[in-house]
Amino acid sequence: MDAEGFGELLQQAEQLAAETEAVSELPHVERNLQEIQQAGERLRSRTLTRTSQDAADVKASILLGSRGLDIFHISQRLESLSAATTFEPLEPVKDTDIQGFLKNERDNALLSAIEESRRRTFLLAEEYHRESMLVQWEQVKQRVLHTLLGAGEDALDFSQDMEPSFVSEVTAPGRSALDSVEVAYGRQIYIFNEKIVNGHIQPSLGDLCASVADSLDDKNVSELWLMVKQMSDVLLVPAKDTLKSRTSVEMQMAFVRQALSFLENSYKNYTMVTVFGNLHQAHLGGVPGTYQLVRSFLNIKLPGPLPGMQDGEIEGHPVWAVIYYCLRCGDLNAAMQVVNRVQHQLGDFKSWFQEYMNSPDRRLSPTSENKLRLHYRRALRNSADPYKRAVYCLIGKCDISDNHGEVADKTEDYLWLKLNQVCFDDDGSSSPQDRLTLPQLQKQLLEDYGESHFSASQQPFLYFQVLFLTAQFEAAIAFLFRVERLRSHAVHVALVLYELRLLLKSSGQSAQLLSQEPGDPPMVRRLNFIRLLMLYTRKFESTDPREALQYFYFLRNEKDSQGENMFMRCVSELVIESREVSHTLSLWEGEKKKPRAAVHRGVIDKFAGDTRAIISKVALEAENKGLFEEAVKLYELAKNPDKVLELMNRLLSPVIAQVSAPQSNKERLKNSAVAIAERVSLSGIAGDKTIDGTFYLLLDLMTFFDEYHAGHVMERLKLLPLSQDSVEERVAAFRNFSDEVRPPSPGPAPSPPPPPRQRLTPPSASAGSTQPVRGAAGHHEHPVHAVQAPEGGAGGHAGPAAEDPGGQRHGEQMLLCTAFTSFGRKVFYCIFYRRPYWIILQLFLFLIN
């Protein structure tokens, strides 16, 4: 059977193969059993993966569908989303479809415009964000810088040395933050302000500050102030616009002349020191003068012959070297003396030099200048004699690109050469390489070279000199101010220029220390003078407020952005921060009964006639900052009693019930309140009745609580029991009192005289103990004690003891209470002077009942 089965199976397979071969559309499968098994496994795994994915989708649909989410629509929306990050142009259509082509072009144009707008928007947003970050970072840097500049090294010195004040004999507590240099400068500022305030002739602030340099024995500081005096010694033209005056040609020419004069005098002094320090080598002799000085100086500087020197020698030294050093010392006559002695060797130079000497602005005529420059370019540009090239460049103001390093080996020499080449008139005949203007020189020194070229951190005086001698006063001051040890010099140089109307100030207080404003000429910088002074005084205004006030007086004509006077603003901030009310502002002092006779005059009084506006502003600032005690003093100085009492009420209210202790807040406020009450009552100034009544009521309450907490008066009287244990003793002692003290029957207590001020009305007592009885209008309400007499006894008298064993004791207690209502009340009233005593009465009644 098995054979038949296999045979039949083989026959069916062959038949199936024949049928398959008849169908040519189906491909032939040529695989062995192993390949078929592998293919089957792959199909099986693919089916299982799809099935598991479908099962996961089904589970997700069930979970999300139970929450009310439509999975089908969400899937469609997700599939419809495009991951494209940019707008893409539409697909082009066939060339024959005109409508489709036009529509596609229109859509492409719109999409391109949208994409371009989107791109520009993002670029602008990024640019604005970057600019905003830069501005914020710059502000942060400025705040950090100002904080560092405001806190000096002395602020960390905790030594106990006391620095005396130069303004007043009364010094602020604690160590002064001023060093010896700042004290010396401050003394001169005080003298200067005193002359102005008292109406005397205004002294020279530059001379006063220069005297400080003489006392310091510092050569660099002395030269600094000599330079400041030299540069500020120009013809000042009265002008409201400092910028217009500073940028005028006449003023700039004057600055250059003064700078050249300073450099020439300094070099002449240097040659004299060198010669007299080496007399043996100098061989000084002949007729005293610049020529003999230069000859002796060259004996030291140029002891031997130099190669490349032209046009011979004079007394053993190169001709052009002698001429150059005579010019360097500023003596044109000595240079002319040399030219006359060797004129046959110099050609046309003598005529050019004579014209140069006789010119008021040290400038040749255009014709002579062109001839000299032509001769220089043809014959001297490549000359081996550096002194000859330097002299020709000085006289003809040509070849400004040559720094003449062989001759001008120092910064001062280079600066002198360049200042001699500066031109102010533009006649159009000079080529760019032969024309140097003052703004060009300023830009070259400040921006092109800068601090790093001149090693400003190691040589701050040199860099200050470079900037100051080129009329860059503001940049020089700002640089020197950044050096901690030289900050005081920079501030006082700024004060000198400010008083001479030579300082260019920033228009806004929020500007940087050194800034350039729109509309200003190139290379014009402005100094934030207000910020400079405030940063300088920040170091010592808390320890030396009176000295800081002297500097603030220079701001009396300055306004802030809100139009407020900067002097008043700085004074208000100074008083609040330093708490120096009594020393800075006027303050009443002396005998209490003479409130207006004895007045301590503050430092501010000499700077302003009527200080009430300043004091009122300071008081308002103090009140806004919560400094009520300082505000009370200030409002009293400003003669505003309502505000004084109003603030005192706010101060007294929280402390009236506290226990008074020496040097406590309550004790201090109480003394102040009593003094204010006496001054107000003696002044006769009528204020608001409500505020006045509240103030006196708070004083009464404070006095009552003080007596209540003390308790010494009643303890010394030994009349009333002050504790539960002393009740029996006081009752027994009460029997021994005389009839005057212990009346036989209770009677109505006489009413005391009405108080002249606000009274304190006691609250109603508990039922059956006391009840208020009102007397005449304005009188106190006095408690009348209604104690029920025992049965069988008359009102107020005790019955027999046999009928009532406790009657005698109760009667004694009632009698003691009755006596207290008559006599004790009088004693209390006399002792306390209309002070409320109803609380002690209630306490006593509670104890005996």
Secondary structure, DSSP 8 states (H G I E B T S, - for coil): -HHHHHHHHHHHHHHHHHHHHH-TTS------HHHHHHHHHHHHHHHHHHHHHHHHHHHHHHHHHTTT--HHHHHHHHHH----SS--------TT-HHHHHHHHHHHHHHHHHHHHHHHHHHHHHHHHHHHHHHHHHHHHHHHHHHHHHS-GGGG---------SS-SS--SS-----HHHHHHHHHHHHHHHHHHTT-----HHHHHHHHHHHHT-HHHHHHHHHHHHHH-S-----S-HHHHHTSHHHHHHHHHHHHHHHHHHHHHHHHHHHHH-HHHH---SSSSHHHHHHHHHHHH--S--TT--S-EETTEEHHHHHHHHHHTT-HHHHHHHHHHTGGGTTTHHHHHHHHHH-TTS---HHHHHHHHHHIIIIITT-S-HHHHHHHHHHHT--TT---TTT--SHHHHHHHHHHTB-----S-S-GGG-B-HHHHHHIIIIIIHHHHTTTTT-HHHHHHHHHHTT-HHHHHHHHHTSGGGHHHHHHHHHHHHHTT---B-SSTTS-SEE--TTS-TT--EE-HHHHHHHHHTTTTTT-HHHHHHHHGGGTT-B-TTS-BHHHHHHHHHHHHH--HHHHS-EE-S-TT-TTT-EE--GGGGT-S--HHHHHHHHHHHHHTT-HHHHHHHHHHTT-HHHHHHHHHHHHGGGTTS---TT-HHHHHHHHHHHHHHHHHHHT----HHHHHHHHHHHHHHHHHHHHHH-HHHHHHT-S--SSTTHHHHHHHHTTS-TTTS-SS----------SS---------TTTEEEEE-STT--EEEEE-----TTS-TTS---TTT-TTHHHHHHHHHHHHHIIIIIHHHHHHHHTS---HHHHHHHHHHH-
